[in-house]
């Protein structure tokens, strides 16, 4: 009887065989996990998109723009703005503008030295054609200017840069005219500056909204110089008041948050399949600059990230829909559901605060214009803001940080209209920037508003001429 001989395979073959079996097993297991994860992640993303669609909220910039009024080509200021911005020059506009602000710290206001004044005149002369085109655009009722966000945030940043520069040059012109006592022209210049902010309305991503806030804040600062240093007519002041009202749009912040959600969807677009309910516009590039790369294995992770982002942004959008100051309180109490949300929400909350400051500045400037109109007619200041109603406004604009009326104080040789600001306490109209005692690198402004200093009898001559007329 022969014995069964068992031949053992070499050790290295057994190791290789074991490694192959392990690798195949792990691959199959990973494939199963990825498939299950992908199914769940895709379903969650589909549900989030369906929820947004059911709420009749925009998912593309084309849909966001659909609510805006249609602009006829003949009434489109965008073509003038495009031409004017292309001609803008002058890197030193900001420093020259700051020279005016520095001179305005004293009262009576100091005059610029001859050399600086000559630089201002030369820069404005060099930009005369560009400024003229922007003024022509301001006279038109519509604006279809686009920031090109569908081609990527980098393209938008390139288009925002000349808008920031234009804001400083326009503000410099307003300051120059105000300091020269040319009230009518200074009002027109400030109105052009405020009208230019329309270019941010069609693609109001957050970075564009913040540039709008920055440029608008410069214009509000210039209003104080106009009221202090010149005597514009009631007609010019009325037009300036209307322009300030036009930029005071509480819905702007909500639009910015909706646009941020759309931008987030564009970034993760490769992870969004055709059955998820988004119909991308045919004229929109399929490849958005800044899109995250996605492959078979990365798709569920990207979809999970998109779900968390959509849920967190929905919370922020709901905050933006609340009236002030509830919107600010609500966003400050938010906690992100996703890792990205926990990183981004504090920055978005900061943008709420910046928007609140801007609204406070716009409303204070508008009320100051009403006060000047009252003084032009009555040759005295109103004893309270209630005297402005209903002749100069149907209702008084509230302080965005309290929901109550703005504060109005008459002081020796001046008056101030202000909001108590984000610290929520009345600092007696302290509008100066202060160094924080604990963090010396920070600057903070206690109250937010407009102070107007005046010489005795300011406006009397205008009223005398009105009475004689």
C-alpha positions in Angstrom: 0.0 0.0 0.0 1.5 3.3 -1.1 1.6 6.2 1.2 0.0 9.6 0.2 2.8 12.1 -0.2 1.8 15.7 0.6 4.2 18.2 -1.0 4.2 21.6 0.8 4.3 24.7 -1.4 7.2 27.0 -0.8 6.7 29.7 1.8 7.0 32.6 -0.6 4.2 31.2 -2.8 1.9 30.8 0.2 2.7 34.4 1.3 2.1 35.8 -2.2 -1.2 33.8 -2.4 -2.3 35.1 1.0 -1.4 38.7 0.0 -3.4 38.4 -3.3 -6.4 37.0 -1.5 -6.2 39.7 1.1 -5.8 42.4 -1.5 -8.8 41.1 -3.5 -10.9 40.8 -0.4 -10.0 44.3 0.8 -10.7 45.7 -2.7 -14.1 44.0 -2.9 -14.9 45.2 0.6 -13.8 48.8 -0.3 -15.9 48.6 -3.4 -19.0 47.5 -1.4 -18.4 50.2 1.2 -17.9 52.8 -1.5 -21.0 51.7 -3.4 -23.1 51.8 -0.2 -21.6 55.2 0.9 -22.1 56.6 -2.6 -25.7 55.5 -2.7 -26.4 57.1 0.6 -24.4 60.3 -0.1 -26.1 60.7 -3.6 -29.5 60.2 -2.0 -28.9 62.8 0.7 -27.6 65.3 -1.9 -30.6 64.6 -4.1 -32.9 65.2 -1.1 -31.2 68.5 -0.2 -31.5 69.7 -3.8 -35.1 68.6 -3.9 -35.8 70.5 -0.7 -34.3 73.7 -2.2 -36.3 73.2 -5.4 -39.5 72.6 -3.4 -38.9 75.9 -1.6 -38.7 77.6 -5.0 -35.2 78.9 -4.3 -32.6 79.4 -7.0 -30.0 76.7 -7.8 -28.2 78.5 -10.6 -27.2 82.2 -11.2 -29.6 82.2 -14.1 -32.4 81.4 -11.8 -31.2 84.0 -9.2 -31.1 86.6 -11.9 -34.7 85.8 -13.1 -36.2 87.8 -10.3 -34.4 91.0 -11.4 -36.2 93.4 -13.8 -35.3 93.0 -17.5 -33.0 95.7 -18.7 -33.5 97.0 -22.3 -30.2 97.6 -24.1 -30.9 101.4 -24.5 -31.4 101.7 -20.7 -28.4 99.6 -19.7 -25.8 101.4 -17.7 -23.5 98.4 -17.9 -22.0 99.3 -21.2 -21.0 102.7 -19.9 -19.6 101.2 -16.7 -17.6 98.7 -18.7 -16.1 101.4 -20.9 -15.4 103.7 -18.0 -13.8 101.1 -15.8 -11.4 100.1 -18.6 -10.1 103.7 -18.7 -9.7 104.3 -15.0 -6.1 105.0 -13.8 -4.6 106.3 -10.6 -3.1 104.1 -7.9 -2.7 107.0 -5.5 -6.4 107.9 -5.3 -6.7 106.2 -1.9 -3.8 108.2 -0.4 -5.1 111.5 -1.8 -8.6 110.7 -0.4 -7.1 110.0 3.0 -5.4 113.4 2.8 -8.8 115.0 2.6 -10.0 112.9 5.6 -7.0 114.0 7.6 -7.6 117.6 6.8 -11.3 117.2 7.8 -10.3 116.3 11.4 -9.9 120.0 12.2 -12.6 122.6 12.3 -12.6 124.8 10.3 -11.3 122.2 7.8 -7.7 122.7 6.8 -6.9 123.2 3.1 -4.6 120.7 1.3 -1.2 122.0 0.4 -0.6 123.1 -3.1 1.4 120.1 -4.2 -1.3 117.6 -2.9 -4.1 119.6 -4.4 -2.3 119.7 -7.8 -2.0 115.9 -7.6 -5.7 115.6 -7.0 -6.6 117.9 -10.0 -4.2 116.0 -12.2 -5.6 112.6 -11.3 -9.2 113.8 -11.8 -8.2 115.3 -15.2 -6.6 112.1 -16.3 -9.8 110.2 -15.4 -12.2 112.8 -16.8 -13.3 110.6 -19.7 -13.7 107.5 -17.5 -15.7 109.5 -14.9 -17.9 111.0 -17.6 -18.8 107.5 -18.8 -19.7 106.4 -15.3 -21.8 109.5 -14.9 -23.6 108.7 -18.1 -24.3 105.2 -16.8 -25.7 106.7 -13.6 -28.3 108.6 -15.5 -29.8 105.3 -16.9 -32.4 103.3 -15.1 -31.1 99.7 -15.6 -27.9 97.8 -15.2 -27.1 94.4 -16.7 -23.4 94.4 -15.8 -22.0 90.9 -15.1 -19.1 89.8 -12.9 -18.5 86.6 -14.9 -18.9 84.3 -11.9 -19.8 81.3 -14.1 -16.3 81.4 -15.5 -14.8 81.1 -12.0 -14.1 83.2 -8.9 -10.7 84.2 -10.3 -12.4 85.9 -13.2 -14.8 87.7 -10.8 -11.9 88.9 -8.7 -10.3 90.4 -11.8 -13.5 92.3 -12.5 -13.9 93.5 -8.9 -10.4 95.1 -8.8 -11.2 98.0 -11.1 -14.5 98.5 -9.2 -12.7 99.0 -6.0 -10.3 101.4 -7.6 -13.2 103.3 -9.3 -14.9 103.7 -5.9 -11.8 105.5 -4.5 -11.5 107.8 -7.5 -15.2 108.7 -7.4 -15.0 109.3 -3.7 -11.9 111.5 -4.2 -13.8 113.6 -6.8 -16.7 114.0 -4.3 -14.3 115.1 -1.6 -12.6 117.5 -3.9 -15.9 119.1 -5.0 -17.2 119.3 -1.5 -14.0 121.0 -0.2 -14.3 123.4 -3.1 -17.8 124.3 -2.0 -19.4 122.9 -5.2 -22.4 121.3 -3.5 -24.5 120.5 -6.6 -21.6 118.8 -8.4 -20.5 117.0 -5.2 -24.1 115.6 -4.8 -24.0 114.4 -8.4 -20.7 112.7 -7.8 -21.9 110.9 -4.7 -25.0 109.8 -6.6 -22.9 108.4 -9.4 -20.9 106.5 -6.8 -24.0 105.0 -5.2 -25.5 104.1 -8.6 -22.4 102.2 -9.5 -23.1 99.7 -6.7 -25.8 98.3 -9.1 -23.1 96.3 -10.9 -23.0 93.8 -7.9 -26.7 93.0 -8.0 -26.9 90.3 -10.7 -24.2 88.0 -9.4 -24.1 89.0 -5.7 -21.6 86.5 -4.4 -20.3 87.4 -0.9 -17.0 88.9 -2.1 -18.9 91.2 -4.5 -21.4 92.1 -1.8 -18.5 93.1 0.5 -17.0 95.3 -2.2 -20.4 96.9 -2.6 -20.5 97.5 1.1 -17.0 99.0 1.0 -17.8 101.4 -1.9 -21.1 102.4 -0.4 -19.4 103.2 2.9 -17.0 105.6 1.2 -20.0 107.4 -0.4 -21.7 107.7 3.0 -18.5 109.2 4.5 -18.5 111.7 1.6 -22.0 112.8 2.4 -20.8 114.3 5.7 -18.2 116.4 3.8 -20.9 117.6 1.3 -23.2 118.7 4.2 -20.4 120.3 6.1 -18.6 122.1 3.4 -21.2 123.1 0.8 -24.8 124.3 0.4 -26.4 122.1 -2.2 -30.0 122.9 -3.2 -33.0 121.0 -1.9 -33.4 119.4 -5.3 -29.9 118.0 -5.2 -30.3 116.9 -1.6 -33.6 115.2 -2.4 -31.9 113.2 -5.2 -29.0 112.3 -2.9 -31.5 111.1 -0.3 -33.2 108.9 -3.0 -29.9 107.4 -4.1 -29.1 106.5 -0.4 -32.5 104.9 -0.1 -31.9 102.8 -3.2 -28.8 101.2 -1.8 -30.5 100.4 1.5 -31.8 97.0 0.4 -32.3 94.6 3.4 -32.6 91.7 0.9 -29.0 92.2 -0.3 -27.6 90.0 2.4 -30.1 87.2 1.7 -29.2 87.4 -2.0 -25.5 87.2 -1.2 -26.1 84.0 0.9 -28.2 82.5 -1.9 -25.4 83.3 -4.4 -22.8 81.6 -2.0 -24.9 78.5 -2.1 -25.0 78.5 -5.9 -21.3 79.1 -6.0 -20.8 76.1 -3.7 -22.9 73.9 -6.0 -20.8 75.0 -9.0 -17.6 74.0 -7.1 -18.9 70.5 -6.5 -20.7 70.3 -9.8 -18.8 67.1 -10.9 -20.4 65.3 -8.0 -24.0 66.3 -9.0 -25.6 63.8 -11.4 -28.2 64.7 -14.0 -31.0 63.1 -12.0 -30.5 65.4 -9.0 -32.8 68.2 -10.3 -30.4 70.9 -11.4 -30.8 72.1 -15.0 -27.6 73.9 -15.7 -28.0 76.8 -18.3 -26.8 75.8 -21.7 -24.6 78.9 -21.9 -22.8 78.0 -18.7 -19.4 76.4 -19.0 -19.4 72.7 -18.0 -16.0 73.2 -16.4 -16.1 75.9 -13.7 -12.7 77.3 -12.7 -12.2 76.2 -9.1 -14.2 73.0 -9.3 -12.9 70.2 -7.1 -11.6 67.2 -8.9 -13.7 64.1 -8.6 -13.3 60.5 -9.5 -15.1 57.2 -8.7 -13.7 57.0 -5.2 -13.8 60.7 -4.3 -17.4 61.3 -5.4 -19.2 60.2 -2.2 -16.8 62.3 -0.1 -17.5 65.3 -2.3 -21.3 64.6 -2.1 -21.1 64.3 1.7 -19.3 67.7 1.8 -21.9 69.2 -0.4 -24.7 68.0 1.8 -23.2 69.5 4.9 -22.5 72.7 3.1 -26.1 73.0 1.8 -27.5 72.3 5.3 -25.2 74.9 7.0 -25.9 77.5 4.3 -29.6 77.0 4.6 -29.3 77.9 8.3 -27.4 81.1 7.4 -29.9 82.0 4.7 -32.7 81.6 7.2 -30.8 84.0 9.5 -30.4 86.5 6.6 -34.2 86.5 6.1 -34.8 87.8 9.6 -35.2 91.5 10.3 -32.3 93.4 11.9 -31.0 93.0 14.5 -32.5 89.5 14.8 -30.5 88.4 11.8 -27.2 89.3 13.5 -28.2 87.6 16.8 -29.3 84.4 15.0 -26.2 84.0 12.9 -23.9 84.6 15.9 -25.6 81.7 17.7 -25.2 79.3 14.8 -23.0 76.2 15.0 -22.0 74.4 11.9 -23.2 70.9 11.3 -20.3 70.0 9.0 -16.6 70.6 9.4 -16.6 73.1 6.6 -19.6 74.8 8.2 -17.8 75.2 11.5 -15.0 76.9 9.6 -17.1 79.1 7.3 -20.0 80.2 9.5 -17.9 82.5 11.7 -16.7 84.3 8.5 -20.3 84.6 7.3 -21.3 86.0 10.7 -18.6 88.6 10.2 -20.1 89.6 6.9 -23.5 90.1 8.7 -21.8 92.5 11.0 -20.1 94.4 8.2 -23.5 94.6 6.4 -25.1 96.0 9.6 -22.4 98.7 9.8 -23.0 99.6 6.2 -26.8 99.8 6.7 -26.3 102.0 9.8 -24.0 104.3 7.8 -26.4 104.6 4.9 -29.4 105.3 7.1 -27.5 107.8 9.2 -26.3 109.6 6.1 -29.9 109.7 4.7 -31.3 111.1 7.9 -28.5 113.7 7.9 -29.5 114.8 4.4 -33.2 115.1 5.6 -32.0 117.3 8.5 -30.1 119.6 6.0 -33.3 119.8 3.9 -35.2 120.8 7.0 -32.7 123.4 7.9 -32.6 124.8 4.4 -36.4 125.3 4.6 -36.7 126.4 8.3 -33.3 128.0 8.9 -32.9 125.8 12.1 -32.3 122.3 13.0 -35.3 120.0 13.9 -35.7 119.5 17.6 -36.3 115.7 17.0 -36.3 113.3 14.1 -40.1 113.1 14.3 -40.2 116.6 12.7 -38.9 115.1 9.5 -42.1 113.0 9.1 -44.0 113.1 6.8 -42.5 116.0 4.8 -39.1 114.4 4.1 -39.8 110.7 4.7 -42.9 108.5 5.3 -41.1 106.6 8.1 -37.8 107.0 9.9 -35.2 104.2 9.1 -34.4 102.1 12.2 -31.0 101.4 13.7 -30.1 97.9 12.4 -28.4 97.0 15.7 -31.5 97.8 17.9 -34.5 98.0 15.6 -35.3 101.3 17.2 -34.9 104.9 15.8 -31.4 106.2 15.2 -30.1 108.5 17.8 -30.0 112.3 17.0 -28.1 114.7 19.2 -27.6 118.4 18.7 -24.2 119.6 20.0 -22.4 122.9 20.1 -21.7 123.7 16.5 -22.7 120.3 15.2 -25.2 117.5 15.2 -24.8 113.8 15.0 -27.1 111.0 13.8 -25.9 107.5 14.7 -26.5 103.8 15.4 -25.1 102.3 18.6 -23.1 99.8 16.5 -22.3 96.2 17.2 -21.3 96.7 20.8 -25.1 97.5 21.5 -24.4 100.4 23.8 -24.7 104.1 23.3 -21.3 105.7 23.4 -22.7 109.3 23.0 -22.0 109.5 19.3 -18.4 108.5 19.5 -17.6 107.9 15.8 -13.8 108.0 16.0 -11.7 104.9 15.5 -10.2 103.7 18.8 -7.4 101.3 19.6 -8.6 98.3 21.6 -6.9 98.4 25.0 -6.2 94.6 25.1 -5.4 94.0 21.4 -3.6 97.1 20.2 -3.5 96.0 16.6 -7.3 96.1 16.3 -9.3 99.2 15.5 -12.9 99.6 16.4 -15.5 102.3 16.0 -18.0 102.6 18.9 -21.0 104.2 17.3 -21.8 104.3 13.5 -23.2 107.4 11.9 -22.8 110.9 10.5 -21.7 114.0 12.3 -22.1 117.4 10.6 -20.3 120.4 11.9 -21.4 123.9 10.7 -20.6 127.5 10.9 -23.1 129.9 12.4 -25.7 130.9 9.9 -25.0 128.1 7.4 -28.0 127.9 5.1 -29.4 131.3 5.9 -28.3 132.8 2.5 -29.9 129.9 0.6 -33.2 130.4 2.5 -33.1 134.2 1.9 -32.8 133.6 -1.8 -35.6 131.0 -1.7 -37.9 133.5 0.1 -37.1 136.3 -2.3 -37.7 133.9 -5.3 
